[in-house]
Amino acid sequence: MRIKKYAATAVLTIAAIGITCGTSDAQPPAQPDVSAEALPSNTQGTDHGVAYCVDRGRDGKTLTAVLTGGTFDIDEDTINVIAADGTVVSSLPLQLPLGDQEVTLTPRLDANGTKLVADVAANPIGYWRKTSPHQRSIEAGMGIGAAIGGLGGALLGIVIGIATMGLLIPITLPVGLLVGVLGGMAVGGAAGAAIPNSDVPDQWDYQQECHGTGAYQYCW
């Protein structure tokens, strides 16, 4: 998904972030308190011939945007600003990654498409956990082992596939990659566990469960 970052997009993004500042639910380590009040509640301007006015709203949970000389269009995962000649002059995803949160916009349009009202919410995309040096050693070993094993397995699969005149590459390549990753994780994890480290949790880590946005989002 290609996002065009023009003035209107920047204003909508800043307004949405301003609403959600300080609303994170996952916060064991001390976090800086950024007040949304420091941001302007109303912003106006012109972007590629389209005049806009963006207001954060008094309830602190919605933003309102009004266009002159253009209209809004909402597709599956994007808010688009359309000029009078039909040109898309600005785009904004409905989900914005922001640190350990994901800002979600739920937009509504009026009948002629010139006024947009969006509910804004910030949702954690992971969780905090306290880890020990021993646990981090194991995880680091598994990560390194998976990378090395996956590369080695993929190369082996390619070699075996070539030996069969390329007929079995669609099979040997993914099988070699999978076996290499799993084997590398096992060996790397064992190597990490063999390193003498404390089992006492001493560090907070944020574990993200989702990455990306829209069509490029993946979770586990």
C-alpha angles and dihedrals in degrees: 000000000000115000118200110214109205131144096280091051091049092051093049091048094049091047092051092047090047090057093051100043111127096010100110115133096198110068119133093144117061111271127199111254109233112186120217088212089076089069122079113261093213129036130179134184148123126265120188091333095315116113116213140185119194122191126185094211130233095259091064091226104080139049126206125204127187124192132202117195093014145050140227123245124190121202130174097298108357142070110217129196110215122199122220091263092055096258118142102233099172141012134193127187118235089229120053121188110224116176108290092350138069116220110216124198121203104191132195126190132207121236097274096039097239097110125058126188116187130187109220125209134169117215127186112245096201143355141260120250133178113230136191127225089250092054092048091050091053093048093047090050092049091050094049092043092050092052095047094040093047091052093047093045092049092050091048090049091052092050092050090046092051089050087060092053090262094292095117099039092104086060105033096047099057092037092050091047093050094046091046094050094047093043092046091050091051094048094041092048091050091049091050091049090052091061108097106242137146120270092208111112108240108155136058116225128184112228112203117209098187134038133186129014140258113346090359098055120117130175138183 
